Protein backbone atom coordinates (compact mmCIF):
# COMPACT_ATOMS: atom_id res chain seq x y z
CA UNK A 1 0.00 0.00 0.00
CA UNK A 2 1.41 3.40 -1.02
CA UNK A 3 1.39 6.26 1.48
CA UNK A 4 -1.23 8.88 0.66
CA UNK A 5 -0.13 11.79 -1.47
CA UNK A 6 -1.01 15.20 -0.05
CA UNK A 7 -0.01 18.76 -0.72
CA UNK A 8 2.79 20.33 1.31
CA UNK A 9 4.70 23.59 1.49
CA UNK A 10 4.30 25.54 -1.74
CA UNK A 11 1.79 22.89 -2.94
CA UNK A 12 4.31 20.21 -3.94
CA UNK A 13 3.39 16.54 -3.51
CA UNK A 14 4.18 15.03 -0.12
CA UNK A 15 4.15 11.25 0.29
CA UNK A 16 5.67 10.85 3.75
CA UNK A 17 4.23 11.95 7.07
CA UNK A 18 7.67 13.09 8.18
CA UNK A 19 7.99 15.40 5.16
CA UNK A 20 5.30 17.90 6.12
CA UNK A 21 4.49 19.77 9.35
CA UNK A 22 0.75 19.25 8.73
CA UNK A 23 1.08 15.66 9.93
CA UNK A 24 0.76 16.28 13.69
CA UNK A 25 -1.30 13.78 15.61
CA UNK A 26 -4.42 15.49 16.99
CA UNK A 27 -3.36 18.84 15.49
CA UNK A 28 -5.65 20.95 13.35
CA UNK A 29 -4.02 20.78 9.95
CA UNK A 30 -6.64 21.44 7.26
CA UNK A 31 -9.38 24.05 6.88
CA UNK A 32 -11.97 24.75 4.23
CA UNK A 33 -12.64 28.47 4.42
CA UNK A 34 -16.00 29.49 2.95
CA UNK A 35 -15.56 32.30 0.42
CA UNK A 36 -18.05 33.98 -1.88
CA UNK A 37 -15.10 34.95 -4.07
CA UNK A 38 -12.26 32.46 -3.44
CA UNK A 39 -9.69 34.49 -5.38
CA UNK A 40 -10.47 37.60 -3.32
CA UNK A 41 -10.30 35.60 -0.08
CA UNK A 42 -6.91 34.12 -1.03
CA UNK A 43 -5.55 37.59 -1.79
CA UNK A 44 -6.88 38.94 1.53
CA UNK A 45 -5.20 36.27 3.68
CA UNK A 46 -2.00 36.48 1.66
CA UNK A 47 -1.80 40.27 2.09
CA UNK A 48 -2.92 40.48 5.72
CA UNK A 49 -1.19 37.42 7.21
CA UNK A 50 1.45 36.48 4.63
CA UNK A 51 -0.09 33.08 3.91
CA UNK A 52 1.22 31.20 0.90
CA UNK A 53 -1.58 30.82 -1.63
CA UNK A 54 -2.02 29.10 -4.98
CA UNK A 55 -4.56 31.02 -7.01
CA UNK A 56 -4.07 29.03 -10.23
CA UNK A 57 -7.16 26.97 -9.44
CA UNK A 58 -10.88 27.67 -8.88
CA UNK A 59 -10.59 26.82 -5.16
CA UNK A 60 -7.31 28.50 -4.19
CA UNK A 61 -5.23 26.54 -1.71
CA UNK A 62 -3.31 28.06 1.16
CA UNK A 63 -0.70 27.35 3.77
CA UNK A 64 -0.66 29.44 6.93
CA UNK A 65 2.44 31.29 8.11
CA UNK A 66 3.66 28.32 10.15
CA UNK A 67 3.21 25.60 7.54
CA UNK A 68 1.14 23.63 10.04
CA UNK A 69 -2.26 24.39 8.50
CA UNK A 70 -3.26 24.01 4.87
CA UNK A 71 -6.60 24.27 3.15
CA UNK A 72 -8.75 25.77 0.44
CA UNK A 73 -10.99 28.77 -0.05
CA UNK A 74 -14.23 27.31 -1.32
CA UNK A 75 -17.48 28.80 -2.60
CA UNK A 76 -19.55 25.68 -1.87
CA UNK A 77 -19.86 26.15 1.91
CA UNK A 78 -21.94 28.59 3.93
CA UNK A 79 -20.04 31.59 5.29
CA UNK A 80 -19.47 31.14 9.01
CA UNK A 81 -20.40 34.67 10.11
CA UNK A 82 -20.37 34.96 13.89
CA UNK A 83 -21.68 31.45 14.59
CA UNK A 84 -19.91 28.13 14.74
CA UNK A 85 -16.24 27.40 15.20
CA UNK A 86 -14.06 30.50 15.17
CA UNK A 87 -10.34 30.19 14.44
CA UNK A 88 -7.93 32.68 15.99
CA UNK A 89 -4.67 33.63 14.29
CA UNK A 90 -1.65 34.44 16.45
CA UNK A 91 -0.01 37.75 15.47
CA UNK A 92 2.83 39.92 16.75
CA UNK A 93 0.52 42.93 17.07
CA UNK A 94 -3.27 42.86 17.23
CA UNK A 95 -3.36 46.55 16.33
CA UNK A 96 -1.22 46.07 13.21
CA UNK A 97 -3.26 43.04 12.14
CA UNK A 98 -6.57 44.89 12.53
CA UNK A 99 -5.16 47.83 10.55
CA UNK A 100 -4.18 45.43 7.72
CA UNK A 101 -7.62 43.81 7.85
CA UNK A 102 -9.28 47.20 7.34
CA UNK A 103 -6.85 48.17 4.57
CA UNK A 104 -7.58 44.98 2.62
CA UNK A 105 -11.38 44.87 2.77
CA UNK A 106 -12.18 43.35 6.16
CA UNK A 107 -13.91 45.02 9.11
CA UNK A 108 -13.37 44.99 12.87
CA UNK A 109 -16.13 43.17 14.74
CA UNK A 110 -14.70 43.47 18.24
CA UNK A 111 -11.92 45.96 18.97
CA UNK A 112 -8.84 44.72 20.84
CA UNK A 113 -9.60 43.76 24.43
CA UNK A 114 -7.48 42.21 27.20
CA UNK A 115 -7.87 38.57 28.14
CA UNK A 116 -5.40 37.84 30.93
CA UNK A 117 -1.95 38.64 29.52
CA UNK A 118 -3.29 38.48 25.96
CA UNK A 119 -4.90 40.96 23.59
CA UNK A 120 -7.67 39.65 21.37
CA UNK A 121 -9.82 41.11 18.57
CA UNK A 122 -12.19 39.77 15.95
CA UNK A 123 -12.80 40.82 12.37
CA UNK A 124 -15.03 39.98 9.44
CA UNK A 125 -13.15 38.93 6.30
CA UNK A 126 -14.39 40.07 2.86
CA UNK A 127 -16.53 36.91 2.59
CA UNK A 128 -18.26 37.54 5.92
CA UNK A 129 -16.45 34.96 8.09
CA UNK A 130 -15.66 36.17 11.60
CA UNK A 131 -12.09 35.31 12.59
CA UNK A 132 -10.05 36.24 15.66
CA UNK A 133 -6.52 37.50 16.13
CA UNK A 134 -4.53 37.46 19.34
CA UNK A 135 -1.17 38.42 20.73
CA UNK A 136 0.67 37.77 23.98
CA UNK A 137 1.97 40.59 26.11
CA UNK A 138 1.32 44.32 26.20
CA UNK A 139 0.00 46.35 23.30
CA UNK A 140 2.71 48.70 22.12
Residue frames as qw, qx, qy, qz and C-alpha x, y, z in Angstrom:
[[0.000, 0.890, 0.456, 0.000, 0.00, 0.00, 0.00],
 [0.410, 0.415, -0.017, 0.812, 1.41, 3.40, -1.02],
 [0.174, -0.442, -0.452, 0.755, 1.39, 6.26, 1.48],
 [0.260, 0.838, 0.477, -0.037, -1.23, 8.88, 0.66],
 [0.412, 0.234, 0.153, 0.867, -0.13, 11.79, -1.47],
 [0.112, -0.861, -0.413, 0.273, -1.01, 15.20, -0.05],
 [0.357, 0.786, 0.023, 0.505, -0.01, 18.76, -0.72],
 [0.644, -0.466, -0.241, 0.557, 2.79, 20.33, 1.31],
 [0.200, -0.709, 0.039, 0.676, 4.70, 23.59, 1.49],
 [0.148, 0.503, -0.411, -0.746, 4.30, 25.54, -1.74],
 [0.799, 0.300, 0.129, -0.505, 1.79, 22.89, -2.94],
 [0.354, 0.442, -0.803, -0.183, 4.31, 20.21, -3.94],
 [0.864, -0.163, -0.406, -0.251, 3.39, 16.54, -3.51],
 [0.230, -0.530, 0.707, -0.407, 4.18, 15.03, -0.12],
 [0.799, -0.012, -0.541, -0.261, 4.15, 11.25, 0.29],
 [0.583, -0.057, -0.678, 0.445, 5.67, 10.85, 3.75],
 [0.434, -0.823, -0.362, -0.051, 4.23, 11.95, 7.07],
 [0.613, -0.510, -0.034, 0.602, 7.67, 13.09, 8.18],
 [0.432, 0.225, 0.332, 0.808, 7.99, 15.40, 5.16],
 [0.110, -0.591, -0.287, -0.746, 5.30, 17.90, 6.12],
 [0.013, 0.081, -0.603, 0.794, 4.49, 19.77, 9.35],
 [0.600, -0.165, -0.146, -0.769, 0.75, 19.25, 8.73],
 [0.783, -0.123, -0.605, -0.076, 1.08, 15.66, 9.93],
 [0.024, -0.325, 0.635, -0.701, 0.76, 16.28, 13.69],
 [0.330, -0.343, -0.879, 0.006, -1.30, 13.78, 15.61],
 [0.190, -0.707, -0.622, 0.278, -4.42, 15.49, 16.99],
 [0.168, -0.395, 0.045, 0.902, -3.36, 18.84, 15.49],
 [0.494, 0.756, 0.313, -0.293, -5.65, 20.95, 13.35],
 [0.454, -0.285, 0.554, 0.637, -4.02, 20.78, 9.95],
 [0.116, 0.246, 0.677, 0.683, -6.64, 21.44, 7.26],
 [0.208, 0.515, 0.447, -0.701, -9.38, 24.05, 6.88],
 [0.216, 0.492, 0.634, 0.556, -11.97, 24.75, 4.23],
 [0.042, -0.386, -0.250, 0.887, -12.64, 28.47, 4.42],
 [0.345, 0.700, 0.624, 0.039, -16.00, 29.49, 2.95],
 [0.171, -0.405, 0.189, 0.878, -15.56, 32.30, 0.42],
 [0.536, 0.699, 0.335, -0.335, -18.05, 33.98, -1.88],
 [0.555, 0.794, -0.248, 0.014, -15.10, 34.95, -4.07],
 [0.922, -0.273, 0.048, 0.271, -12.26, 32.46, -3.44],
 [0.621, 0.428, -0.018, 0.656, -9.69, 34.49, -5.38],
 [0.133, -0.784, 0.074, -0.601, -10.47, 37.60, -3.32],
 [0.792, -0.597, 0.055, -0.118, -10.30, 35.60, -0.08],
 [0.890, 0.019, -0.009, 0.455, -6.91, 34.12, -1.03],
 [0.365, 0.597, -0.057, 0.712, -5.55, 37.59, -1.79],
 [0.434, -0.786, 0.030, -0.440, -6.88, 38.94, 1.53],
 [0.867, -0.485, 0.094, 0.065, -5.20, 36.27, 3.68],
 [0.783, 0.245, 0.008, 0.572, -2.00, 36.48, 1.66],
 [0.185, 0.688, -0.047, 0.701, -1.80, 40.27, 2.09],
 [0.502, -0.740, 0.079, -0.440, -2.92, 40.48, 5.72],
 [0.805, -0.504, 0.304, -0.072, -1.19, 37.42, 7.21],
 [0.066, 0.676, -0.699, -0.226, 1.45, 36.48, 4.63],
 [0.807, 0.033, 0.575, -0.130, -0.09, 33.08, 3.91],
 [0.084, -0.276, 0.773, 0.565, 1.22, 31.20, 0.90],
 [0.655, 0.419, 0.411, -0.475, -1.58, 30.82, -1.63],
 [0.251, -0.022, 0.790, 0.560, -2.02, 29.10, -4.98],
 [0.423, 0.504, 0.263, -0.706, -4.56, 31.02, -7.01],
 [0.270, 0.330, -0.696, -0.578, -4.07, 29.03, -10.23],
 [0.139, -0.232, -0.961, -0.050, -7.16, 26.97, -9.44],
 [0.329, -0.566, -0.406, -0.638, -10.88, 27.67, -8.88],
 [0.695, -0.694, -0.171, -0.085, -10.59, 26.82, -5.16],
 [0.290, 0.734, -0.479, 0.385, -7.31, 28.50, -4.19],
 [0.832, -0.302, -0.394, 0.246, -5.23, 26.54, -1.71],
 [0.080, -0.869, 0.281, -0.399, -3.31, 28.06, 1.16],
 [0.739, -0.126, -0.494, 0.441, -0.70, 27.35, 3.77],
 [0.344, -0.930, -0.130, -0.020, -0.66, 29.44, 6.93],
 [0.129, 0.890, -0.388, 0.201, 2.44, 31.29, 8.11],
 [0.544, -0.542, 0.628, -0.124, 3.66, 28.32, 10.15],
 [0.399, 0.325, -0.798, -0.313, 3.21, 25.60, 7.54],
 [0.153, 0.002, 0.922, -0.357, 1.14, 23.63, 10.04],
 [0.463, 0.510, 0.585, -0.428, -2.26, 24.39, 8.50],
 [0.041, -0.064, 0.653, 0.753, -3.26, 24.01, 4.87],
 [0.368, 0.504, 0.691, -0.365, -6.60, 24.27, 3.15],
 [0.204, 0.341, 0.607, 0.689, -8.75, 25.77, 0.44],
 [0.265, 0.294, 0.198, -0.897, -10.99, 28.77, -0.05],
 [0.079, 0.228, 0.923, 0.300, -14.23, 27.31, -1.32],
 [0.326, -0.077, -0.115, -0.935, -17.48, 28.80, -2.60],
 [0.589, -0.202, -0.677, -0.392, -19.55, 25.68, -1.87],
 [0.437, -0.350, -0.710, 0.427, -19.86, 26.15, 1.91],
 [0.201, -0.895, -0.340, -0.208, -21.94, 28.59, 3.93],
 [0.222, 0.591, -0.337, 0.698, -20.04, 31.59, 5.29],
 [0.488, -0.243, -0.725, 0.420, -19.47, 31.14, 9.01],
 [0.239, -0.781, -0.153, -0.556, -20.40, 34.67, 10.11],
 [0.212, -0.600, 0.516, -0.572, -20.37, 34.96, 13.89],
 [0.882, -0.232, 0.210, -0.351, -21.68, 31.45, 14.59],
 [0.961, 0.203, -0.166, 0.083, -19.91, 28.13, 14.74],
 [0.803, -0.279, 0.026, 0.526, -16.24, 27.40, 15.20],
 [0.175, 0.980, -0.072, 0.054, -14.06, 30.50, 15.17],
 [0.827, 0.070, -0.119, 0.545, -10.34, 30.19, 14.44],
 [0.224, -0.958, 0.081, 0.161, -7.93, 32.68, 15.99],
 [0.747, 0.497, -0.131, 0.422, -4.67, 33.63, 14.29],
 [0.608, -0.620, -0.054, 0.493, -1.65, 34.44, 16.45],
 [0.431, 0.793, 0.047, 0.427, -0.01, 37.75, 15.47],
 [0.520, 0.045, -0.323, 0.790, 2.83, 39.92, 16.75],
 [0.050, 0.148, 0.240, -0.958, 0.52, 42.93, 17.07],
 [0.218, 0.584, 0.772, -0.124, -3.27, 42.86, 17.23],
 [0.137, 0.794, 0.117, -0.581, -3.36, 46.55, 16.33],
 [0.016, 0.469, -0.627, -0.622, -1.22, 46.07, 13.21],
 [0.157, 0.170, 0.948, 0.218, -3.26, 43.04, 12.14],
 [0.205, 0.703, 0.612, -0.298, -6.57, 44.89, 12.53],
 [0.105, 0.725, -0.182, -0.656, -5.16, 47.83, 10.55],
 [0.030, -0.247, 0.820, 0.515, -4.18, 45.43, 7.72],
 [0.214, 0.427, 0.877, -0.053, -7.62, 43.81, 7.85],
 [0.214, 0.792, 0.327, -0.470, -9.28, 47.20, 7.34],
 [0.022, 0.618, -0.462, -0.636, -6.85, 48.17, 4.57],
 [0.042, 0.173, -0.888, -0.425, -7.58, 44.98, 2.62],
 [0.474, -0.166, -0.534, -0.680, -11.38, 44.87, 2.77],
 [0.459, -0.344, -0.797, 0.187, -12.18, 43.35, 6.16],
 [0.289, -0.678, -0.030, -0.675, -13.91, 45.02, 9.11],
 [0.068, 0.198, -0.770, 0.603, -13.37, 44.99, 12.87],
 [0.551, -0.480, -0.609, -0.308, -16.13, 43.17, 14.74],
 [0.637, -0.747, -0.166, 0.093, -14.70, 43.47, 18.24],
 [0.197, 0.864, -0.355, 0.298, -11.92, 45.96, 18.97],
 [0.553, 0.239, -0.692, 0.398, -8.84, 44.72, 20.84],
 [0.629, -0.645, 0.063, -0.428, -9.60, 43.76, 24.43],
 [0.000, -0.521, 0.810, -0.270, -7.48, 42.21, 27.20],
 [0.925, -0.185, -0.208, -0.257, -7.87, 38.57, 28.14],
 [0.854, -0.404, 0.041, 0.325, -5.40, 37.84, 30.93],
 [0.358, -0.608, 0.345, 0.619, -1.95, 38.64, 29.52],
 [0.403, 0.253, 0.694, 0.540, -3.29, 38.48, 25.96],
 [0.292, 0.441, 0.014, -0.848, -4.90, 40.96, 23.59],
 [0.344, 0.293, 0.872, 0.189, -7.67, 39.65, 21.37],
 [0.354, 0.411, -0.041, -0.839, -9.82, 41.11, 18.57],
 [0.549, 0.318, 0.766, 0.103, -12.19, 39.77, 15.95],
 [0.172, 0.436, -0.318, -0.824, -12.80, 40.82, 12.37],
 [0.752, 0.455, 0.424, -0.220, -15.03, 39.98, 9.44],
 [0.400, -0.196, 0.616, 0.649, -13.15, 38.93, 6.30],
 [0.258, 0.237, -0.341, -0.872, -14.39, 40.07, 2.86],
 [0.348, -0.153, -0.856, -0.351, -16.53, 36.91, 2.59],
 [0.577, -0.523, -0.102, -0.619, -18.26, 37.54, 5.92],
 [0.806, -0.191, -0.513, 0.226, -16.45, 34.96, 8.09],
 [0.341, -0.872, 0.210, -0.281, -15.66, 36.17, 11.60],
 [0.821, 0.152, -0.374, 0.403, -12.09, 35.31, 12.59],
 [0.497, -0.863, 0.001, 0.088, -10.05, 36.24, 15.66],
 [0.567, 0.544, -0.384, 0.486, -6.52, 37.50, 16.13],
 [0.669, -0.741, -0.053, 0.012, -4.53, 37.46, 19.34],
 [0.460, 0.605, -0.454, 0.464, -1.17, 38.42, 20.73],
 [0.727, -0.463, -0.385, 0.330, 0.67, 37.77, 23.98],
 [0.488, -0.177, -0.164, 0.839, 1.97, 40.59, 26.11],
 [0.031, 0.670, 0.275, -0.689, 1.32, 44.32, 26.20],
 [0.501, 0.761, 0.349, 0.218, 0.00, 46.35, 23.30],
 [0.499, -0.254, 0.076, 0.825, 2.71, 48.70, 22.12]]
